[in-house]
Amino acid sequence: MTIKIAAAQYDIGFLENWANYQSKIERWVREAADEGAKILVFPEYGSMELASLFSEEIYKSLEKQLDAMQSLHDDYVDLYRSLAQQYSCYIQAGTFPVKIENGEYRNRAYLFWPDGRYDFQDKLQMTRFENEQWLIKSGEALKCFDTDYGKIAINVCYDSEFPLLARKQVESGANLILVPSCTDTVAGYHRVRIGCQARALENQCFVVQSPTVGNAPWSEAVDVNVGAAAIYTPVDRGFPDNGIAAIGELNVTQWVYADISLTGIAKVRAEGQVFNYRDWPLQERFI
C-alpha cells in the first residue's frame, strides 16, 4: 500500500484573531489534501502562535501564555478534528501545551482520524528549557495508534533521540513514526534529524520530521525556529541510498511530500542487505 505523506515546515506567525488562525490551518490542510496527502504532520509547539491572540502581558510571559491558551484548547481540537473529516485524512496536529487535572502541563501531540476520532501522545523526554524554565512535565504513557494504513507512533522532538522509545513502538507494530519538532539552533535541528534517521535505520521503518521555522521575536517560547521537514526511510535495497525520501530547504515555509509503501517494511526486514530490526536483541548479549 502506497500513501502520500505531507510534513510541514511551518512558520510561526503573529495572529490578529482566531479566524486568522483557522483560515491559516485550513489553507495548509487544503493544500496538502489537494496534493493527495493522506497523513499530514505539523510541528511541535506550532500552536504557540495562538498566544499572540492575547495581550502583550500574556504572550511575553512563559507562565501566563500557557494558562491563557487553555481557553482555546477545545476550539483547537474541534478545528483539526473537522478538517481531518472534511479532507478524509489523518492529521498529526503538532503539539499543544495541555493543563491536566493536577495543574501540571503536558506537551500533547494529537492525532486525528478521518472518521472524527482522535487520541494523543504526550512528550516523554523533556528538554532543559521545558524542565527548568517552562515547567512542562513528562507524560506517562508510550502509545501506538491503529489506522487504515497500519500502526503509527509519535515521538515528540527530543523523544526521537532516545532509541528505546521508538524500539518499543515498532515492536508493538508501528512502521511509521511521526516526529513533530521545534528547535532554535542548527545543532538542535540536527540532533533531532540524526535521531530520526537513526530510528529509521535501526528499526527499518519510516520516520517523518516536521519542524517550526522562522522568527517570532514577540514570543519567548518560540522566538527562533530552525529546521527542515523530511521523510526518512530504511537504508537498504528498494529505498534511497541515503535514507531520505524527501527533505525540504532549511528554514523555508513549505510542505514536504513523499510517497511511501508501508508494505515495503515487511519486505526489507525479511530480505534486506542487513537485518537491523531482527538483530536488535543480539546486542543484549554484550550488555
N, C-alpha and C positions, 0 to 999 in steps of 0.2 A: 504493500500500500504506500503510495507516494502522496505526500501532502506538502503544501507550501507554508513555511514559517515566516513570520514577519517580526523582526527585532527592532525596536525603536531606539534611535539616538535622539532623545527627547530634550527639547530646550525648556529650561525653567524661565517662566515669564512673570511679569507683574500684571495682575488681573484687576479690572475695574469692578467686576461683579460676577456672580455665579453663572449668569447666562454666557459670559465670555468664555469661562472655563468649559461649560457644557458644549458650546459650539466648537471650541478647540479640540476637545476629545472626540467629538462626533466627526470632525474633519479628518483626524488621524485614523480613526477606525474605518471610516468610509473609504479612504484612500487605500488602505491595506486590503480591505474586503474586495474592492474593485480589481485589485491585482490577483485575486483568488486565494488570498491567505486564509487559512483555517485555524491557525494558532497565532495569536498576537501577544507580544511580550513588551510591557512597559517597564521603566526603571524603578529601582529603589528610591524612595523619597521624592518621586516626581510629584506627589501630592502636596509637597511643602509649598508649592507656589500658591496654594489656597490660603496660606497665611496672609498673603497680600490683600485679601478681601477685608481684613480688619485694620484697625488703626495702627499708626506707626509705633505707638507704645507697645502694642501686642506683637506685631510682626518682627520687631527688633529684639524681642525677649525670647530666649530659648524656652523658658518655662511657660510663659503666657500663651505663646502661639500653639503649644501642644494642647493646652486646656481649651482654647477658643476653637480649635479645629474640630473638637468633638461635636459641635453643633452642626457640622457639615457631613458627618460620617454617614448618616442614613441616606442623604442625597447622593453622596459619592457611590455608595453601594448600589443604589437604585439606578444610577446613570449607567454604570458598567454592566449591570445585570440586563437592563433593557437593550443596550447596544449588542450584547452577545446574542440575545434573542433575535433582534431585528436583522442582524447580518449573519446569523447562523454560524457563529464561530466561537472558539474558546478564547477568552481574554484573561491573561495574567496582568492585572492592573498595576503592577509595580507594588509599592508598599504604602501603607497609611499608618501613622502612629496612633494606636487604639488604647484608650484608657479602659482598664478592666475593673472588675468589682472592688478589688482591694486598693484601688487608687494608683496602681503602677501602670506604666505604659509598655506596650509591646509593639515592635516593628512588624506589622502584619502584612503578608503578601496574599491577596485574594486571587482565587481562580474562579472564573465564571463560565458556566456551561451554556450551550445554545438553548437548552430547554428551561433556563431560568434558575437552575440550581447554582449554588456557589459554596466554596469551602475556603480554607486558608492554611498557610504555613507561616508560623511565627519565626522570626530570625532567632537562631540559637547561640551563635558565637558573636558577642558584642565587641565593637571596636573600643579603643580608649576614649574616643570622643563620646560615644554613647554611654559608656560606663561612668566616666569621670566628670563630664560636663552636662550631658543631656539627661542622664539618669533614666535611660530607656533600658528595660531589663530583658533578659533572655526568655524565650518561650520554653515550653516544657515537652513538646511532642514533635517527633520526626514522622512525616507522613508521605504516603504515595496516593495518587488520585486516579481512579478509573475513568477512562474516557473512551470515546469511539475509536481512538487511534492507539489504544493500549494505555499502560500506566505512565503517568507523568509525575515528576518530582520537582520540587523547588528548593534551591539553595540561595539564600538571600546574601548576596555580595560576599562578605567575609566568610560566610559558611562554606563557600566554594573552595576555600584554602585549606580545608580540613577533610582529608580523604575518607575517613571512616563514616562520615555522614552520608556522602554520596554512595559509598560502598553498600551500606545497609539498604539504601533506597533501591539500588539496582538489583540487589539480592532479593528484594521484595517484588521485583518485576519491572521497574522503571527502565525504559530505553531512551528516555528523553528527560533532561534536567534543564529547567529554566532558571536563569540567574539574573534577576534584576539587580543592578548595581548603581552605586553613587560614590565617586571618588574625586578628590580635589587636587590630586597631583598625578603627573605622568607615572611615577613609581607606583602609586596606589592603583591606577588603572592596570598597569602591567602585572601587579600581584594577582588581581582578580583574573585577568586574562590567562596568566600562566596556570592559575588554579583550575580554570575552566578547561584548558587544553589538557592538563594532566588528568583531570577526571574523565575526559573523553578517551584519552589514551588507555588508562589503566582499566577502565570498565568497558571499553569498546562500545561506547554509546554516543548519542548526540548531546551536546551542551550548547545552550543558547544564552548569550550575554546581551543585556540591554542596559545602557548607561544613560545618565543625565549628561547634558553637555551645555556649555555656555556659562556666562557670568550672571549672577544675580546679586549685585552689591548691596541691595536692600536687606538681604537675608543673612543672618549669622549662621544659619543651619546649612544652607546650600548656596553659599556665595560664589564658589568656584567649582566648576564641573568639567571633568576631563574624561574622555573615553571614546570608544568606537564599538558599535554593535557588531556581533558576529555570530555565525553558526559554525560550531566546531564538530568534527567527526572523528571516528577511529582513524588511525594512521596505518592503513593496510590496503590490500588489494580491493579494488572496487570503490575506493574513497580517494579524495585528494591526497597527494603525497605529503603535503604539509599539514593535513588535518583541518583545513579551513575550507568550508563550503562557500562561505561569503563573509566579507568583512567591510565595514564602512570606512569612510575617510575620517580621520581623527577630528573630533570636535565639530563636525558638520551635522546640522539638523537634517535627519533623513530616516526613512525606513530602510532596513537591510533585509533582503529576501533570499531564501534558498528553498529548493525542493528537496525533501529528504524522504527516504524509504525506510520506515521503521522495521519492515520485514527483513531488511538487509542486515540488521543487527544480529539476528539468529545465525545468518549465513556466515558472517565474518567470525563470530565466536566459534563456529564449528569447523570452518575451512580456512581461516586466516593464516597469514605467514607466521604469526605468533598467536599465543593464547593468553593474553594479559588477563582477561576476565576469568578464565578457567584456572590459571596458575596462581591467582592471588593467594589461596590458602597455603601454597607451598612455602611462602616466606615465613610462615608461622613456626616452621621447624627451627629457625635460627633466632627466634625472639624469646 
